[in-house]
């Protein structure tokens, strides 16, 4: 099986009582990467994840993929350099309509605002081992959108990122994990090959590549907690629509 880990912001934070899944302390992240390296985990690229779930590549033992939602500036400044130090591939899912702007959805949720990567930063990390995918155009909940807005968020964001990166963008991540059949079909129609959910499970051969599950790494995840997610935590039921 492939364990896909889900991160958001990586850095130094003040008091963290709520929304702990949004944050990962940079020191903890550094220790987690060292743990994966010392444990000889097989860190997979997105291409390898896709090959494994579609059956064109055997899943190696201790297979892990590192994914990052939203495209925060701290990904380029902190998380990506640490992963590159260990030679780890990763993927980052960018809110395409807010390149270089603040994460507008955070303050309404009671969280401090945070800067997102600029187009230049996005191009640098994409060329340096972190594959960029779409996290929609504005981070809206897809379940609340009419068909026209859904198409703009899903397909329009792909067009924006492709123009910024000058390459095809093939991968997607559902904001908040919100999805239904209409959202999945919009992702399929837009031409994406895989998409990440927030369902807690592991991916295996035959998992729908547009419904890939993940395990969230939060502020309080210790090394023991990370090991538990990788080896002990019982998978949930496969997501079905």
JOCORCOR-V799297 format. One record per helix or strand. SS is the DSSP state (H for helix, E for strand). FROM is the first residue (numbers start at 1). LEN is the number of residues. If there is no record, write none. Layout:
BEGIN
SS/FROM/LEN ; SS/FROM/LEN
END
This chain:
BEGIN
E/2/6 ; E/9/3 ; H/20/3 ; E/23/3 ; H/26/13 ; E/42/2 ; H/46/9 ; E/63/8 ; E/72/1 ; H/73/14 ; E/90/5 ; H/96/3 ; E/102/1 ; H/104/5 ; E/115/2 ; H/119/8 ; E/130/5 ; H/142/3 ; H/147/19 ; E/171/3 ; H/175/3 ; H/181/9 ; E/194/3 ; E/203/1 ; E/212/1 ; E/215/2 ; H/223/9
END
